[in-house]
Amino acid sequence: MKAMGTIPAEFAGARLRIAGRSAEEWVAKAGDTPLFVYDLGVVESRIARFRAAFPNVDLHYAIKANPFAPLVAAIEPLVDGLDVASSGELEIAWQTDPAAKVSFAGPGKRDDELEFAIRLNATINLESANEAVRALRIGKQLKNRPRLAVRVNPEIELRGSGMRMGGRASPFGIDADRAAAVARTVIDAGADWRGWHIFAGSQALDAGAIIETQAATLDLAERLTEDVGVMPPLVNLGGGFGIPYFPGEVQVDVESVGAALAGRLTSSPLTSRFAIELGRWLVGEAGVYLTRVVDRKVSRGETFIVTDGGMNHQLAASGNLGTVVRRNYPVAVATADADADAPTETVSVVGPLCTPLDRLADQVALPEAHPGDIIAVFMAGAYGLSASPAGFLGHVKPAEILGAAERS
Ligand SMILES: *Cc1c(COP(=O)(O)O)cnc(C)c1O
């Protein structure tokens, strides 16, 4: 038997309920499995926790974590900005609210994408000196003053982060020693300079590492600002708050991070607004992937629970999205009671794809599951469907549904 991650507290209990309803009720509502349900109450509680911990810092939602339009529309009024990384995401943000405060980051923005962003008055986070020249030229052609921020490739790495983005040669951002010069160019050309964007990494669980990185990010923003001699309206400090997917991992102590940042900000000469951009921390734990058991078989002594969905929808749970060692996401049999003393068996949960990579859970202890039962895979709210190869093997497409508990 192998361990699995911890089921988020909102979904722990004898029998799974998501936003007040059972898995069967959600499947009935959607029409069939497989299905992603996003519990809006969980997202709202994360936003409330952020607001309490960071009372003077703006919160941006990084749409790439989950671009499901109804979810983005529900989040938009609760945050101070939407961060997009493609013209498709820009379109989603724009349809959500044409006046939404949007910033557009990412390397390789095409001319038509820059043009779209400038027409919408979105802030473009410049990823290179060349991109600055192109954005200024397009702004001039459109007779529209572009809003431009400079994304900095910092000499900072977020310790322990799942995905390091700083401290090395990078396609992201402008190297710290050249960032001030690009900001100067943008300002001198008459563009609306929006400030700095500094993102050092992702999926960090250690508050100490995040505190260190935020302090170093502020040092850098202060140094760059001194070089430019113009106060940036906004300093986007990045994000990188992780969520506990695997056995032994625990939640980030965001209250300590907030307290440390507030302390550091009191001694900062910057009079800018500050923002933190978060994706997975806001939505990751809110999502549950529901897939039905189609078959149950024993091969050479190992029991396989075969489901109607798998890595084609929830690639990360199969261990094939940027992990080195495969570990188990938390899973449950949503149609069984998981009391402490209910009998369990050791099984592997596999999807329908013709590849041994398609394994949602490896040798985990679960209540006995049979065809017709529903398996829940947790931590499915971020980098789930949109980060999975849904076209691979041509199986059924999953539904997505926003779950909001009924309020009286
Ligand atoms: C992906 C990304 C994020 C969101 O990362 P999470 O780990 O989901 O919080 C934020 N900012 C930038 C620049 C990104 O590329």
The ligand as an SDF file (V2000), in Angstrom:
LIG
                    3D

 15 15  0  0  0  0  0  0  0  0999 V2000
    1.5270   30.5320  -13.8280 C   0  0  0  0  0  0  0  0  0  0  0  0
    1.7560   31.8640  -13.2800 C   0  0  0  0  0  0  0  0  0  0  0  0
    1.1130   32.2520  -12.1020 C   0  0  0  0  0  0  0  0  0  0  0  0
    0.2250   31.3350  -11.3170 C   0  0  0  0  0  0  0  0  0  0  0  0
    0.9700   30.3260  -10.6820 O   0  0  0  0  0  0  0  0  0  0  0  0
    0.2650   29.4450   -9.5650 P   0  0  0  0  0  0  0  0  0  0  0  0
    1.3060   28.4540   -9.1650 O   0  0  0  0  0  0  0  0  0  0  0  0
   -0.9180   28.7930  -10.1990 O   0  0  0  0  0  0  0  0  0  0  0  0
   -0.1520   30.3330   -8.4600 O   0  0  0  0  0  0  0  0  0  0  0  0
    1.2960   33.5400  -11.6660 C   0  0  0  0  0  0  0  0  0  0  0  0
    2.0910   34.3960  -12.3310 N   0  0  0  0  0  0  0  0  0  0  0  0
    2.7420   34.0490  -13.4640 C   0  0  0  0  0  0  0  0  0  0  0  0
    3.5840   35.0550  -14.1500 C   0  0  0  0  0  0  0  0  0  0  0  0
    2.6000   32.7830  -13.9780 C   0  0  0  0  0  0  0  0  0  0  0  0
    3.2480   32.4470  -15.0920 O   0  0  0  0  0  0  0  0  0  0  0  0
  1  2  1  0
  2  3  1  0
  2 14  2  0
  3  4  1  0
  3 10  2  0
  4  5  1  0
  5  6  1  0
  6  7  2  0
  6  8  1  0
  6  9  1  0
 10 11  1  0
 11 12  2  0
 12 13  1  0
 12 14  1  0
 14 15  1  0
M  END
$$$$
